[in-house]
Amino acid sequence: MKKLAARGLLVLLGVLAGYTAFQVVEPLCRRVVTLVRVAEPSSIEGLKALLDFNPEALYRFDEKLSYMLKPNFKGLRHGSHSDLHHTNSRSLLGKDEVDLDPGTRKILFLGDSVGYGYGLKFDEVFTSLMQTQAGEGIQILNGSCSGWSSLQELTFFHEYLADIDWDLVVLVFCLNDLINYEWVYESSSSYRLSAEADSLMHGSIDRSLEAIRMSRLRNKLGSQEDTAPLATLHNIAIFAWDDARWDQFEKTILHPLVSDDLRKKLLVVAMPVKPQLASTDLGAPPELVFFPQRRLEAMCRELGIHYLDAAEAFSSPSRPADEWFQYNFHFTARGHQRLAEYLLPQILSQVEKSR
């Protein structure tokens, strides 16, 4: 009996020591800067060969962005074998050039595959529908690129579009945008997770503490029936429920890249994901389900950035989430229609206030 008691005491002391070490080491590890190898999968010259010099590739290499849409390019839309893809001279989607007439109100959308309209024709994307409904005197342009993060989107604006007098710049934020670079190219037509993203998804050694936090969070969400849908999201999106990652996002992305001039005309639109709607239908607490949106809203308020929550467009409990979403992140054609209906009056109102 004494041996069993002694053994139990040793186990308990080991657990306490491990927990104490974790509490001490984790804050220190958060301070470690992870270097992101943007020019993956091989050399810069290799990427140029795969993208720049390939007449069928939609993308070209960019030193700061990793990759971007080629300007003045015609091809097939990403993820499609039949729908046409066009860009103008500024690498913006569609054939239309920026209208430089000072009397035209110019609205720019920046986003990833959600803003790009993955799986749909360009005229089915919410920005195209909004342009049709907006009428004369309003130009809505789409600067989205599949696989980008907020870091890449804002960098793209500063490097290529900041010289234009935009009336409104709309940053389409998705729950996987807290990472710096999610995707890199491995061939001219396919891309894969970056080393940064792959380490988060599969828990490599340098991200082990973050993996522990994500595992705990996933287990917490999955343990309750009403929040179980949220646990189906991958680690990059689960990060959106992690306070530490939001602090890093504000410090390393928003503060450096949202200048005073941009802040005056920037609107952040937070997009929901399908599991959030599913958890809402199951009666999960809104403050938990929409924690990422509330965290982003508070951050924008503190920084003086305009904010809009697109989840409000899909709040009707009589409509199933499958009507709005193809997958966890990407909207159906009907979802894009609903986005256009919801966003257009809000966008035009914001433009009017900026006059």
Secondary structure as GFF3:
##gff-version 3
##sequence-region A 1 355
A	DSSP	alpha_helix	2	30	.	.	.	ID=ss1
A	DSSP	alpha_helix	44	50	.	.	.	ID=ss2
A	DSSP	beta_strand	59	62	.	.	.	ID=ss3
A	DSSP	beta_strand	66	69	.	.	.	ID=ss4
A	DSSP	beta_strand	74	76	.	.	.	ID=ss5
A	DSSP	beta_strand	84	86	.	.	.	ID=ss6
A	DSSP	beta_strand	105	110	.	.	.	ID=ss7
A	DSSP	alpha_helix	113	116	.	.	.	ID=ss8
A	DSSP	three_ten_helix	122	124	.	.	.	ID=ss9
A	DSSP	alpha_helix	126	134	.	.	.	ID=ss10
A	DSSP	beta_strand	138	142	.	.	.	ID=ss11
A	DSSP	alpha_helix	150	156	.	.	.	ID=ss12
A	DSSP	pi_helix	157	161	.	.	.	ID=ss13
A	DSSP	beta_strand	168	173	.	.	.	ID=ss14
A	DSSP	beta_strand	183	185	.	.	.	ID=ss15
A	DSSP	beta_strand	191	193	.	.	.	ID=ss16
A	DSSP	alpha_helix	195	202	.	.	.	ID=ss17
A	DSSP	three_ten_helix	205	207	.	.	.	ID=ss18
A	DSSP	alpha_helix	208	222	.	.	.	ID=ss19
A	DSSP	three_ten_helix	228	232	.	.	.	ID=ss20
A	DSSP	alpha_helix	235	238	.	.	.	ID=ss21
A	DSSP	three_ten_helix	239	241	.	.	.	ID=ss22
A	DSSP	alpha_helix	243	249	.	.	.	ID=ss23
A	DSSP	pi_helix	250	254	.	.	.	ID=ss24
A	DSSP	alpha_helix	255	257	.	.	.	ID=ss25
A	DSSP	alpha_helix	260	265	.	.	.	ID=ss26
A	DSSP	beta_strand	266	270	.	.	.	ID=ss27
A	DSSP	alpha_helix	274	281	.	.	.	ID=ss28
A	DSSP	alpha_helix	286	289	.	.	.	ID=ss29
A	DSSP	alpha_helix	291	303	.	.	.	ID=ss30
A	DSSP	beta_strand	306	309	.	.	.	ID=ss31
A	DSSP	three_ten_helix	310	314	.	.	.	ID=ss32
A	DSSP	alpha_helix	321	324	.	.	.	ID=ss33
A	DSSP	alpha_helix	333	354	.	.	.	ID=ss34
###
